[in-house]
Amino acid sequence: MGKVVTDADVIRMPYLQAVVKETLRIHPPGPLLLWARLSTSDVMLSNGMVVPSHTIAMINMWAITHDSDMWENPLEFKPERFIVVQGGSMVDVRGGDLRLAPFGEGRRVCPGKNLVMF
């Protein structure tokens, strides 16, 4: 019979960690992050669009995690993209890298993230 995997074992399982990250990228638990902000004045964006005063803006995490400018072949399930020795990149899903922030970031980060993450 095999050994039961514990929380302490997960740190030595990079492929499992990559599978969890890729799952969170493909299917973010909150597609629209509740980082709602209210603009207090008109804001001109770099693409020429204007966000009018008193507009509530939210972050569309699903769009970011499926953006081909951010991710190569974004519709493909490929955990290797998170394994550095296989050419992937180190992405912090705890809010340090906004390409993949399924639990939010900062003071209002999801309090349940530690139940999911390693």
Salt bridges, closest charged atoms under 4 A:
ASP9 OD1 - LYS3 NZ 3.02
ASP9 OD1 - ARG12 NH2 2.69
GLU22 OE1 - ARG25 NE 2.80
GLU22 OE2 - ARG81 NE 3.03
ASP92 OD1 - ARG94 NE 2.88
ASP97 OD2 - ARG99 NH2 2.70
